[in-house]
Amino acid sequence: MSTEATEKTLQADLIQFTGTSGYYRWSALYPNMVLTDGARYLAEKAGAYWLMDAIASHIVYGGNRKRMREEGFVVAKMKVNGRSARLTLDDGNGNVLARQRIGYTDFPKPGIELYAEYGDGRWVILLPSEH
């Protein structure tokens, strides 16, 4: 399957996720972080559990983790440029909280935006359509 076909199929699949019926832990390193149905689908289909780990690492261990928890909301944007990417986390108002250069990726889309929300003692990573 071509990269373009994979990208189109993935995009068509992702827009179908609204709300969630389950929450899924994916890593023992982040026991207070879960994925929604859509975020889990993205991680599985795009082979992007590494992206969830990158987002979680900034939220749990990053320099602005206290501010992120106080805000309770983070927007994670990844923009792919060829085979590398740039991950940016902000507060939803464009105020950058963390940045990371990703040296290599085979992510099938030119970019993705995810949300992370804090509540009930845990962080939830979700697709914008699940918000």
Secondary structure as the mmCIF struct_conf table of DSSP 4:
data_model
#
loop_
_struct_conf.conf_type_id
_struct_conf.id
_struct_conf.beg_label_comp_id
_struct_conf.beg_label_asym_id
_struct_conf.beg_label_seq_id
_struct_conf.end_label_comp_id
_struct_conf.end_label_asym_id
_struct_conf.end_label_seq_id
HELX_RH_AL_P HELX_RH_AL_P1 THR A 3 LEU A 14
TURN_TY1_P TURN_TY1_P1 ILE A 15 GLN A 16
BEND BEND1 GLY A 19 GLY A 19
BEND BEND2 SER A 21 SER A 21
STRN STRN1 TYR A 24 TYR A 24
TURN_TY1_P TURN_TY1_P2 ALA A 28 LEU A 29
TURN_TY1_P TURN_TY1_P3 PRO A 31 ASN A 32
STRN STRN2 MET A 33 LEU A 35
HELX_RH_AL_P HELX_RH_AL_P2 ASP A 37 LYS A 45
TURN_TY1_P TURN_TY1_P4 ALA A 46 GLY A 47
HELX_RH_AL_P HELX_RH_AL_P3 TYR A 49 TYR A 61
BEND BEND3 GLY A 62 GLY A 62
TURN_TY1_P TURN_TY1_P5 GLY A 63 ASN A 64
HELX_RH_AL_P HELX_RH_AL_P4 ARG A 65 GLU A 71
STRN STRN3 PHE A 73 ASN A 81
TURN_TY1_P TURN_TY1_P6 GLY A 82 ARG A 83
STRN STRN4 SER A 84 ASP A 90
BEND BEND4 GLY A 92 GLY A 94
STRN STRN5 VAL A 96 ILE A 102
BEND BEND5 GLY A 103 GLY A 103
BEND BEND6 PRO A 108 PRO A 110
STRN STRN6 GLY A 111 GLY A 119
TURN_TY1_P TURN_TY1_P7 ASP A 120 GLY A 121
STRN STRN7 ARG A 122 LEU A 126
HELX_RH_3T_P HELX_RH_3T_P1 PRO A 128 GLU A 130
#
